[in-house]
Amino acid sequence: MKLYTISEVSKNIGLNKKTLRDWEKVFELKVYRDDKGNRNYTDYDIELIKNIKKYKQQGMGTNFIKEYINNCSFDKSNEECAATLIEANPLESIGDIQKTMAENFKSIMGEAIGDIVIEREQKLKEDLGNEISEKLDNISMNLRDEISNKVRKQVRVENQKLMLYLANNRKESKKGFFSKVFG
């Protein structure tokens, strides 16, 4: 008899390890453990888990699935198994189905709300990024204009100083030799 580790079963069936451990407790599965306490699944265990997964996907409740596990085995025919399951309390199954539907609804709504929140968050980031970019561009242009104006003003002041210096030098150059020397 071939035995499979929890990792192998997880990959094979498409369930995570936590779900497998939870189902072992909930459905009271008798999974073989080695000397170290590691779970080892048989082919029978894998088929049983596949059936549990199928019934869960169909919306069957926990009590119905427990009845299936307790009353049906691979050596019984489908008719014998069905007859046993019909004897199970249908109200419990309906209650389980309603509970499962409510849980599924909560899950779907949670995912939808999560998607909306993520979408709005991305839109807000995008809008905020655009607004910040615009403000930075405006600040940059204002700084450029302010610096440009200050430079122009400084150039005008320096030009005026130069004009005064040149005007004073012309007066000095028009004076005669004696007036330059004697003053």
C-alpha positions in Angstrom: 0.0 0.0 0.0 1.4 3.3 -1.1 1.4 6.2 1.5 1.4 9.9 0.6 2.6 12.9 2.6 0.3 15.8 3.4 2.3 17.9 0.8 1.7 15.4 -1.9 -2.0 15.1 -1.1 -2.3 18.9 -1.0 -0.8 19.3 -4.5 -2.8 16.3 -5.9 -6.2 17.4 -4.6 -5.7 21.2 -4.8 -6.3 22.0 -1.1 -3.9 23.6 1.3 -2.4 21.7 4.2 -4.4 23.6 6.8 -7.7 22.6 5.1 -6.6 19.0 5.1 -5.7 19.2 8.9 -9.0 21.0 9.6 -11.1 18.4 7.7 -9.3 15.6 9.6 -10.7 17.1 12.8 -14.1 18.2 11.6 -14.9 15.0 9.7 -13.1 12.8 12.2 -10.9 11.2 9.6 -8.6 8.4 10.7 -5.3 9.3 8.9 -2.3 7.1 9.6 0.6 8.7 11.3 4.2 7.4 11.3 6.6 7.2 14.3 7.4 10.9 14.1 3.7 11.9 14.0 3.7 12.8 10.3 0.4 12.2 8.4 0.5 9.5 5.7 -2.5 9.2 3.5 -3.7 6.1 1.7 -5.4 5.9 -1.7 -8.7 5.4 0.3 -8.1 8.6 2.3 -7.4 10.6 -0.9 -10.6 9.4 -2.5 -12.5 10.2 0.6 -11.1 13.7 0.7 -11.9 14.2 -3.0 -15.5 13.3 -2.3 -15.6 15.7 0.7 -14.3 18.4 -1.5 -16.9 17.6 -4.2 -19.7 17.7 -1.7 -18.5 20.9 -0.2 -18.4 22.5 -3.6 -22.0 21.3 -4.2 -23.0 23.1 -1.0 -23.5 20.1 1.2 -23.3 20.7 4.9 -20.9 19.2 7.4 -23.5 16.9 9.0 -24.5 15.5 5.6 -20.8 14.9 4.7 -20.3 13.2 8.1 -23.3 10.9 7.4 -21.7 10.1 4.0 -18.4 9.2 5.6 -19.9 7.1 8.4 -22.4 5.2 6.2 -20.8 5.0 2.8 -17.7 3.1 1.8 -16.1 2.1 -1.4 -17.4 -1.4 -1.0 -21.1 -0.2 -0.9 -23.0 0.4 -4.1 -24.2 3.9 -4.9 -27.8 2.8 -4.2 -27.0 1.4 -0.7 -25.1 4.6 0.1 -28.0 6.8 -1.3 -30.6 4.9 0.8 -28.5 5.4 3.9 -28.1 9.1 3.2 -31.9 9.6 2.6 -32.5 8.4 6.1 -30.3 11.3 7.4 -32.3 14.2 8.8 -33.0 16.4 5.8 -33.6 19.5 7.9 -30.0 19.3 9.2 -28.8 19.2 5.6 -31.0 22.2 4.7 -29.7 24.1 7.7 -26.2 23.2 6.7 -26.8 24.3 3.1 -28.2 27.6 4.4 -25.2 28.1 6.7 -22.9 27.2 3.8 -24.7 29.6 1.5 -24.5 32.4 4.1 -20.7 31.7 4.5 -20.3 31.7 0.8 -22.2 35.0 0.5 -20.1 36.6 3.2 -16.9 35.3 1.4 -18.1 36.6 -2.0 -19.2 40.0 -0.5 -15.9 40.2 1.4 -13.9 39.6 -1.8 -16.1 42.1 -3.7 -15.7 44.8 -1.1 -11.9 44.1 -1.0 -11.7 44.5 -4.7 -13.6 47.8 -4.5 -11.4 49.1 -1.7 -8.3 48.1 -3.7 -9.6 49.8 -6.8 -10.5 53.0 -5.0 -7.1 53.0 -3.2 -5.4 52.7 -6.6 -7.6 55.5 -8.0 -6.8 57.7 -5.0 -3.1 57.0 -5.3 -3.3 57.9 -9.0 -5.3 61.1 -8.4 -3.0 62.1 -5.5 0.1 61.4 -7.6 -1.3 63.6 -10.4 -2.2 66.4 -7.9 1.3 66.3 -6.3 2.9 66.3 -9.8 0.9 69.3 -10.8 1.7 71.2 -7.6 5.4 70.4 -8.0 5.3 71.6 -11.6 3.7 74.9 -10.4 6.2 75.3 -7.6 9.0 74.6 -10.0 7.7 77.2 -12.5 7.2 79.8 -9.8 10.7 79.2 -8.5 12.1 79.5 -12.0 10.2 82.8 -12.5 11.3 84.1 -9.1 14.9 83.2 -9.7 14.8 84.7 -13.2 13.3 87.9 -11.9 15.9 88.2 -9.1 18.7 87.6 -11.7 17.2 90.2 -14.0 17.0 92.7 -11.1 20.6 92.0 -10.1 21.7 92.4 -13.7 19.9 95.8 -13.9 21.6 96.9 -10.7 25.0 95.8 -11.9 24.4 97.5 -15.3 23.4 100.8 -13.5 26.6 100.6 -11.4 28.6 100.0 -14.6 26.9 102.9 -16.4 27.8 105.2 -13.4 31.4 104.0 -13.4 31.7 104.6 -17.2 30.0 108.0 -16.9 32.5 109.0 -14.1 35.4 107.7 -16.2 34.3 109.8 -19.2 34.3 113.0 -17.0 37.7 112.1 -15.8 38.9 111.5 -19.4 37.6 114.9 -20.6 39.6 116.8 -18.0 42.8 118.2 -19.1 46.2 117.0 -18.0 46.6 119.8 -15.4 43.2 119.4 -13.9 43.8 115.7 -13.6 47.1 116.2 -11.8 46.1 119.2 -9.7 42.7 118.5 -9.3 
